[in-house]
Amino acid sequence: MDIRKKFGKQVKKFRLEKGLSQEALAHQADLDRTYIPSIEKGERNVSITVIEKIAKALNVKISTLFDE
């Protein structure tokens, strides 16, 4: 599986565990609301800065977003 898809799958998993909508996660991570769906689908090649924002918004370590 492509690393972008693996990352997106993890983001979605933790987002749902936290009970957040895609829009709420985007707001907490200070990202555009349309960005999260494309990340979760594995369509975006996100920067380390965006990865850090998402990890902070989900209150998880960056490495956790890459675990399978």
C-alpha positions in Angstrom: 0.0 0.0 0.0 1.2 3.5 -0.8 2.6 5.5 2.1 0.0 8.3 1.4 -2.8 5.8 1.7 -1.4 4.3 4.9 -1.0 7.8 6.4 -4.6 8.8 5.3 -6.0 5.6 6.8 -4.3 6.3 10.1 -5.6 9.9 10.2 -9.1 8.7 9.5 -8.8 6.0 12.2 -7.7 8.5 14.9 -10.1 11.2 13.7 -13.1 8.8 14.1 -11.8 7.5 17.5 -11.8 11.2 18.7 -15.3 11.7 17.3 -14.2 14.5 15.0 -15.7 15.4 11.6 -13.3 16.1 8.8 -14.2 19.8 9.1 -13.5 19.8 12.9 -10.1 18.2 12.4 -9.2 20.7 9.7 -10.3 23.6 12.0 -8.2 22.2 14.9 -5.2 21.6 12.7 -5.6 25.1 11.0 -6.0 23.5 7.6 -8.5 24.2 4.8 -11.6 22.0 5.4 -11.3 20.4 1.9 -7.7 19.2 2.7 -8.6 16.4 5.2 -10.7 14.3 2.8 -8.0 14.2 0.2 -5.4 13.3 2.8 -7.6 10.5 4.1 -8.0 9.2 0.5 -4.2 9.2 0.0 -4.4 11.8 -2.7 -2.1 14.4 -1.0 1.6 14.3 -0.6 1.6 16.2 2.7 4.5 18.2 4.2 6.0 17.4 7.5 4.5 20.7 8.8 1.0 19.5 7.9 1.7 16.1 9.5 2.8 17.9 12.7 -0.4 20.0 12.7 -2.6 16.9 12.2 -0.8 15.0 15.0 -1.2 17.9 17.4 -4.9 18.2 16.5 -5.4 14.5 17.1 -3.2 14.6 20.2 -1.0 11.7 19.0 2.7 11.3 18.3 3.7 11.8 14.6 5.1 8.3 14.5 1.7 6.9 15.5 0.3 8.2 12.2 2.7 5.9 10.4 2.1 2.8 12.4 0.0 0.0 10.8 
